[in-house]
Structure formats: C-alpha cells, structure tokens
Amino acid sequence: MVTSVESVRSGKSPNRGIAKPSRLRTPKPQPTNRDMAFDPAAFLARAGLGRTILSLKKDDVAYAQGDPADTIFYVQNGRLKVTVASPDGKEATIGLVDAGEFLGEDCMVSAHPLRLARATAMTECALLRINKAEMVRVLHQEHARWEVFVAFLLARNARFRADLVDRLFNSSEKRLGACLSKGRKVVREGF
C-alpha cells in the first residue's frame, strides 16, 4: 500500500480517516558510571576486581578443611561435594553443590577464620572465586546482588531443614526406598 504525501501532511490515514495522535516517548535517562545498572548474571559470569575464575578437574580441591575462610565461590558449571572430617579420620558428606549455587558462603556469616569443611570437584568445574572484601562491598552497594545471594541462602536453608526433618522422622530404610523409587522413575522416564 502506498501512502500519499497529502495524507501524511494532513495526518489522515489514506483509507481510515483521521490518524491517531502519536505518543511521544521520553528517552530513558542513560546511566552514568556512578549509577550504572547492576547485572548479577554478568557479575557472576566473569573475572574482575576481586574475582578470578578457577578451572577444576574431577577430584581437585576447591578448598580444604582448615584453609583460611576469606573467599566465596560461585559454581558456573560442574558439581562439587562438601565434606567434613573428624579428628579420628571419619569423613561425612554434608552437601552437594551444583552450577548456579554458591560455595563457601559460611565465610560471609561466620567469624570463624578457617574453613570447617572441604570442597572437592565431582566433575570438571568452573568456579568464580570472589574475595570476601569484594563480596561485602558488592552486597552493600548493589541491592540486586543482595537479593540473589539472600534468595540462595534462604533456599539452601530450607533444603537443609527439609533434610533434617526427613532424617529425624523417617527411618533409613524408608529414605533409601524413596531414593530408589525416584531413581527408577527417572530411568523409566528417560527411555
């Protein structure tokens, strides 16, 4: 359809009468360096001030029990297990950490200067290692980052609480049966 010059000048649509007035859009103010919009995904995706990316192979240790608790990690990809060892050498797995989760976050809320657990790669992993001072700075200045971190902590706390309730009220046989039935269900759905 070709629009005539007359209809454009008069503001009339060539075949519908008077055109609707256009709404002027006010341009969004461009952020300056001081108030640049914070993107949590971008912050967690790349190295920068106080942040380095670590690549781990299977069975590599991200941190050991007794290491200084001065960094927090964000798992970009892979899976790690968190274990604790008793003085007499007994070891227990206390958690599994997957991509998109934080690791070693207890250094942010605990005054204890040393790691109380060990984190070992179960697969090849990429971790963003964030210096505690940088993480504290970002949490104080960037509310979007704070919301992501708090949501993670609350979800992990809820998961730990559900696991504790399960261990308190269900027998080990019942828990094993639930795990096995979930496994069979996954296998059946996969084929």
C-alpha positions, 0 to 999 in steps of 0.5 A: 500500500502506498501512502500519499504525501497529502495524507501524511501532511494532513495526518489522515490515514489514506483509507481510515480517516483521521490518524491517531495522535502519536505518543511521544516517548521520553528517552530513558535517562542513560546511566552514568558510571556512578549509577550504572545498572547492576547485572548479577548474571554478568557479575557472576559470569566473569573475572574482575576486581576481586574475582578470578575464575578457577578451572577444576578437574574431577577430584581437585580441591576447591578448598580444604578443611582448615584453609583460611575462610576469606573467599566465596565461590560461585559454581558456573558449571560442574558439581562439587561435594562438601565434606567434613572430617573428624579428628579420628579420620571419619569423613561425612558428606554434608552437601552437594553443590551444583552450577548456579549455587554458591560455595563457601558462603559460611565465610560471609556469616561466620567469624570463624577464620578457617574453613570447617569443611572441604570442597572437592570437584565431582566433575570438571568445574568452573568456579568464580572465586570472589574475595570476601572484601569484594563480596561485602562491598558488592552486597552493600552497594548493589541491592540486586546482588543482595537479593540473589545471594539472600534468595540462595541462602534462604533456599539452601536453608530450607533444603537443609531443614527439609533434610533434617526433618526427613532424617529425624522422622523417617527411618533409613530404610524408608529414605533409601526406598524413596531414593530408589523409587525416584531413581527408577522413575527417572530411568523409566522416564528417560527411555 
